[in-house]
């Protein structure tokens, strides 16, 4: 994850490739209940930051480095697309037409798969990216962006070229967990 961006613009063909990759994710029942709003215009990015963060936060040096990102992507999950899909005749025999029967919110999971493809594709294209939560102003942002009812943001992605010398670094001194601590073969 990159937190310090240059203000160098990202070429539209790179963004189109990135977003094409993001739409190739698996989705439960091929519901495809996800969408992405890509903000590249300075006024739209400013709207994003002003709606989702307070002025004191935007003034901190680390935050300023983040808000320089020339692209902000808002990934959106659409729960009703899944409920509608599983109410169709070919899926109606499953209990998933009712939300309470879903073992996990696949609308969020599938949208998260799209986020992961954006993050991985960004690295492949020589870009940097950061996925982060939207803690305030989400409803106002959705209205300002004209997002239809039923779509909900799962966070946002800042994207662009890392400031020269910026490298992803673990937050904790211990770094990444050992493989044997995470992967169990055949049983725990």
N, C-alpha and C positions, 0 to 999 in steps of 0.2 A: 504494500500500500504506500502510495506517495502522498505527502502532505504539503509539498512545496513545489508550486508550478511556475513555469515561466508563462508569460502572456502570449507566447507564439501561437498563432491560430493553428487549428488542426484542419487539414484539407478535407473538403466534403467527401471525396471518394473514400478516404480512410474511414470516416464516420459511417458512410453507407455500408462499407464492408463489415465494420464492427457491428452495426445494427442488424445486418443480414444474418450474421453469425448468432446473434442473440435470439433471433426468432426460430432457430433450428433446434430448440430444446424439446425434450420429451414432455408430454403433458398428459395427465390422466384422461383417458377416453378421447384423446386428441381434442380436448376442450379448448385449448389455446386461450385461456382466460387471462391474458396478460397484454400489456401495451407499454410503450415507452415514450415519454415526452423528452425530446432532445432540445436543450436550450443552448444556442450558440450566439445569438445577438446580445450585445452588451446590456441593452435595456431589459431583456428577459432574464438574464443572469442576475442583474441588479435586483429585479423584482423578486427572484427566488431568494436571494440572501436577505433582503430587507423584510420579506414575509416570514422567513423561517429562523431568523436570529436577531438578537438585540444589538443595538449600536455598540455597546461596550464589548461584546464578543467580537464583532467585526473589526474593532480597533486593535486587538491584541496582535502582536507580530506573527505568531504562528497561524492565527486565523486569516490574517491578510495574505499570507503565502497560499493558503487554501483558496481564498476567494478570487485569486488571480487566475484560477483554472479557466481556460477559454471555453469549456464545455461542461454543462451540468445535465445529467440524465436522470429523469424521475421514472423509476420502474413502478408500474401499477398492476395490482392484482384485481381480478374481477370474479368474485365468488359465484355470482349468479350464473355465469357461463358454465360452471361445473355442475351446479344444481340442475340447470336446464338440460345440459347434455345427458346427465344420468337419468333424466325423466323420459328420454326418448325410448321408443320401443326396443331397440337393440341393447339398451342398458337398464331398462326398467325392472328387470328381474333381480337386479342387485339392490341392496338397501340404500345406496348412495344418493338417491334422489332427495333424501332428507339430510340436512346439514349435520344433525346430531349423530349420524351413523358414520361420518367420515372419521377414520382413525387419526388423521392429521389434516391440517388445512392445505390441501394440495394446491389451491390457488396461490398461496404464499410460497409454497415449495417450488412450484413450476416457474413462478416469476423469479425466484431466487436462482434457479438454474440459468435463467437468462442473464441475471446479474453476473453470475460466475463466468459465463461465456464472454461477457463484455470485459471483465477483469483479465481473463486469460488472453483474449484477443488483443487487448491493449498492450500487454507485454510483448506479444508476437509482432505488433506493429511499431514497437519502439516508443510507446506512450506510457504514461503513468496514470494510475487511477486510485481512487479511494472511495469505498462504500461507507456510508455513514447514515445514522438515524436522523430523522426530522423530529425534533422534540417539541417544536411550537409552530403554530401557523399553518398546519397542514390543510385544514378546511379552507382557509382563506386562499392558500396557494392553489388548491384544486379549482376553486371558483375563478381565480384570476387567470388560470391557464385554460379554462373552458372544458375541464375534464368532465365527462358525463357522469351522472349519478351511478353509483354502484362500483366505481373504480376507487381503489384505495392505494395510496403510496406505501411501499414497504421500506422506504428510505430514499437515498439519492446517491449518485455517483459523480464525483468531481473527476474530470478527465483532461489531460493535456500532456505537454512535454514537461518532464521534471526539470527543475532548476538544475543547471550543471553542477555536478558533484552530489546531488541528492540521491540517496540510496535508501531503499526500504530497510528498516532496521527493527529488530524485535523490541517491543516495549519493555520486556523483562530481561534482565541480565541472563537468566537461565536459557533463553532462546526457545527453540522448538523442542517439543517433547520427543523423547527417544521412540523409535518405531515399536520396540517391544512393549513400551508402556501404553501404546495406543491400539496396536493390532494383536489380537488373540487368535491363534490358530486352533480350529476345531472346537474349542471351548474356552471359557474364561479361566 
